[in-house]
Amino acid sequence: MEFRDRYLFLHHIVEAMALGALIAIVLPLLPVLFFGYPLMPALALIGTGFLLEYGAAPVGIAFGLTPLFVFWVLMCTEIGIFLGLFGIFDTIGHTWPLVTRFLEKTRHLVHRSTLAERYGILGLIPCEIIIGVYANAPVSWMAGWHRYRSLAFTMAGYIPALVLTILATIGLLGMYFPRLVPL
């Protein structure tokens, strides 16, 4: 790889990471600035969202954050992770010949089967619930599916899981610690 190629490669990687960080970290902090949510619990929720995804909802609610704010933060975190990872993988796929050949073979296998080509993207919904975004972004990229369509199917699995987790947390905490849950 020549210097110019390395520079472009690093430029695109940093660009993908910056987009992911903007959506996953900066966007959730806007309500902290404008509506006065506490900063440290919000940062803890963002960090936990990177690790546990929708499983981080009980952490935010236990810290006294409203369910709507927890929903907003975890949605932004999930979208940022997906777009950042997809951008990084896309950059790697376009710059390294070995990876490019691997992608061609993988995409040929996916598009050879009409069933996988037509309905394969629907597998992102249960994959998100069971495994998470850290599997959905690479699978979408390897299969050659459109970035935003894949994001939409990923979020179709994430939103119900997140809502159910928030509702279960509110119910359990409300039952055992009635003054802890803000509504």
FIVEX-830135 format. One record per residue (C-alpha): residue in three letters; residue number from 1; x, y, z. Coordinates in nm, 3 decimals. Example, Ala and Ser with C-alpha at 12.3 -4.5 7.8 and 13.67 -1.06 7.14 Angstrom:
residues 2
- type,seq,east,north,up
- ALA,1,1.230,-0.450,0.780
- SER,2,1.367,-0.106,0.714
end
This chain:
residues 183
- type,seq,east,north,up
- MET,1,0.000,0.000,0.000
- GLU,2,0.148,0.334,-0.102
- PHE,3,0.150,0.639,0.122
- ARG,4,-0.142,0.800,-0.062
- ASP,5,-0.344,0.479,-0.032
- ARG,6,-0.265,0.457,0.339
- TYR,7,-0.368,0.817,0.386
- LEU,8,-0.701,0.760,0.208
- PHE,9,-0.754,0.439,0.401
- LEU,10,-0.695,0.610,0.735
- HIS,11,-0.906,0.907,0.625
- HIS,12,-1.204,0.684,0.552
- ILE,13,-1.159,0.482,0.873
- VAL,14,-1.145,0.801,1.082
- GLU,15,-1.446,0.937,0.894
- ALA,16,-1.650,0.623,0.971
- MET,17,-1.546,0.631,1.336
- ALA,18,-1.630,1.000,1.362
- LEU,19,-1.977,0.944,1.217
- GLY,20,-2.034,0.659,1.461
- ALA,21,-1.910,0.867,1.756
- LEU,22,-2.120,1.166,1.652
- ILE,23,-2.437,0.961,1.643
- ALA,24,-2.359,0.733,1.940
- ILE,25,-2.206,0.983,2.182
- VAL,26,-2.269,1.345,2.083
- LEU,27,-2.633,1.313,1.973
- PRO,28,-2.747,1.150,2.301
- LEU,29,-2.581,1.430,2.497
- LEU,30,-2.788,1.705,2.334
- PRO,31,-3.083,1.652,2.573
- VAL,32,-2.831,1.672,2.859
- LEU,33,-2.738,2.021,2.742
- PHE,34,-3.085,2.142,2.651
- PHE,35,-3.312,1.971,2.906
- GLY,36,-3.083,1.939,3.206
- TYR,37,-3.046,1.563,3.233
- PRO,38,-2.756,1.464,3.461
- LEU,39,-2.432,1.416,3.267
- MET,40,-2.267,1.129,3.452
- PRO,41,-2.566,0.890,3.443
- ALA,42,-2.608,0.973,3.073
- LEU,43,-2.243,0.892,3.005
- ALA,44,-2.275,0.572,3.206
- LEU,45,-2.579,0.475,3.000
- ILE,46,-2.394,0.544,2.674
- GLY,47,-2.096,0.336,2.786
- THR,48,-2.317,0.054,2.904
- GLY,49,-2.511,0.074,2.577
- PHE,50,-2.189,-0.001,2.388
- LEU,51,-2.146,-0.317,2.593
- LEU,52,-2.496,-0.447,2.661
- GLU,53,-2.701,-0.278,2.388
- TYR,54,-3.070,-0.295,2.491
- GLY,55,-2.969,-0.465,2.815
- ALA,56,-2.839,-0.127,2.931
- ALA,57,-3.192,0.010,2.983
- PRO,58,-3.214,-0.104,3.347
- VAL,59,-2.891,0.082,3.420
- GLY,60,-3.031,0.411,3.292
- ILE,61,-3.361,0.370,3.469
- ALA,62,-3.187,0.272,3.792
- PHE,63,-2.981,0.592,3.765
- GLY,64,-3.308,0.788,3.764
- LEU,65,-3.321,0.874,3.393
- THR,66,-3.662,0.888,3.230
- PRO,67,-3.761,0.595,3.007
- LEU,68,-3.794,0.825,2.704
- PHE,69,-3.440,0.955,2.752
- VAL,70,-3.309,0.599,2.799
- PHE,71,-3.484,0.501,2.475
- TRP,72,-3.330,0.800,2.290
- VAL,73,-2.978,0.734,2.416
- LEU,74,-2.981,0.363,2.340
- MET,75,-3.132,0.418,1.994
- CYS,76,-2.859,0.669,1.909
- THR,77,-2.591,0.437,2.046
- GLU,78,-2.717,0.145,1.839
- ILE,79,-2.738,0.347,1.517
- GLY,80,-2.392,0.493,1.574
- ILE,81,-2.237,0.153,1.635
- PHE,82,-2.398,0.007,1.322
- LEU,83,-2.303,0.292,1.089
- GLY,84,-1.951,0.316,1.230
- LEU,85,-1.883,-0.055,1.193
- PHE,86,-2.037,-0.071,0.848
- GLY,87,-1.823,0.223,0.736
- ILE,88,-1.506,0.066,0.872
- PHE,89,-1.579,-0.268,0.706
- ASP,90,-1.670,-0.095,0.381
- THR,91,-1.339,0.088,0.379
- ILE,92,-1.146,-0.232,0.445
- GLY,93,-1.341,-0.411,0.172
- HIS,94,-1.258,-0.146,-0.087
- THR,95,-0.888,-0.114,-0.010
- TRP,96,-0.750,-0.462,0.058
- PRO,97,-0.750,-0.699,-0.241
- LEU,98,-0.762,-1.013,-0.025
- VAL,99,-1.077,-0.889,0.150
- THR,100,-1.224,-0.776,-0.181
- ARG,101,-1.187,-1.127,-0.325
- PHE,102,-1.342,-1.277,-0.010
- LEU,103,-1.637,-1.038,-0.042
- GLU,104,-1.691,-1.127,-0.405
- LYS,105,-1.708,-1.497,-0.319
- THR,106,-1.939,-1.439,-0.024
- ARG,107,-2.173,-1.212,-0.215
- HIS,108,-2.179,-1.457,-0.504
- LEU,109,-2.293,-1.732,-0.265
- VAL,110,-2.564,-1.508,-0.119
- HIS,111,-2.694,-1.396,-0.458
- ARG,112,-2.681,-1.746,-0.604
- SER,113,-2.970,-1.851,-0.382
- THR,114,-3.291,-1.667,-0.461
- LEU,115,-3.424,-1.743,-0.114
- ALA,116,-3.119,-1.591,0.056
- GLU,117,-3.116,-1.297,-0.181
- ARG,118,-3.483,-1.220,-0.135
- TYR,119,-3.537,-1.297,0.235
- GLY,120,-3.188,-1.314,0.384
- ILE,121,-3.197,-0.959,0.511
- LEU,122,-3.494,-1.052,0.732
- GLY,123,-3.254,-1.264,0.934
- LEU,124,-3.111,-0.942,1.075
- ILE,125,-3.416,-0.903,1.299
- PRO,126,-3.368,-1.218,1.512
- CYS,127,-2.990,-1.183,1.481
- GLU,128,-3.014,-0.842,1.647
- ILE,129,-3.222,-0.975,1.932
- ILE,130,-3.003,-1.280,1.993
- ILE,131,-2.650,-1.167,1.905
- GLY,132,-2.662,-0.791,1.854
- VAL,133,-2.535,-0.514,1.635
- TYR,134,-2.177,-0.636,1.649
- ALA,135,-2.286,-0.929,1.432
- ASN,136,-2.545,-0.750,1.218
- ALA,137,-2.310,-0.488,1.073
- PRO,138,-2.050,-0.738,0.947
- VAL,139,-2.313,-0.981,0.819
- SER,140,-2.490,-0.703,0.628
- TRP,141,-2.166,-0.582,0.483
- MET,142,-2.044,-0.929,0.381
- ALA,143,-2.376,-1.011,0.216
- GLY,144,-2.366,-0.686,0.020
- TRP,145,-2.692,-0.550,0.152
- HIS,146,-2.764,-0.179,0.139
- ARG,147,-2.637,0.003,0.449
- TYR,148,-2.957,0.186,0.544
- ARG,149,-3.190,-0.099,0.456
- SER,150,-2.980,-0.324,0.680
- LEU,151,-2.995,-0.059,0.951
- ALA,152,-3.373,-0.049,0.922
- PHE,153,-3.403,-0.426,0.969
- THR,154,-3.155,-0.417,1.254
- MET,155,-3.361,-0.149,1.426
- ALA,156,-3.677,-0.351,1.360
- GLY,157,-3.530,-0.614,1.590
- TYR,158,-3.376,-0.369,1.835
- ILE,159,-3.675,-0.142,1.904
- PRO,160,-3.915,-0.412,2.033
- ALA,161,-3.641,-0.564,2.248
- LEU,162,-3.555,-0.222,2.391
- VAL,163,-3.917,-0.130,2.459
- LEU,164,-3.983,-0.462,2.630
- THR,165,-3.669,-0.424,2.840
- ILE,166,-3.768,-0.071,2.945
- LEU,167,-4.123,-0.179,3.031
- ALA,168,-4.003,-0.480,3.227
- THR,169,-3.756,-0.265,3.417
- ILE,170,-4.019,-0.005,3.500
- GLY,171,-4.255,-0.277,3.615
- LEU,172,-4.002,-0.457,3.833
- LEU,173,-3.849,-0.145,3.982
- GLY,174,-4.192,0.011,4.027
- MET,175,-4.309,-0.297,4.211
- TYR,176,-4.010,-0.329,4.443
- PHE,177,-3.891,0.035,4.464
- PRO,178,-4.192,0.255,4.383
- ARG,179,-4.015,0.591,4.430
- LEU,180,-3.711,0.498,4.219
- VAL,181,-3.873,0.504,3.873
- PRO,182,-3.939,0.851,3.726
- LEU,183,-4.219,0.869,3.472
end
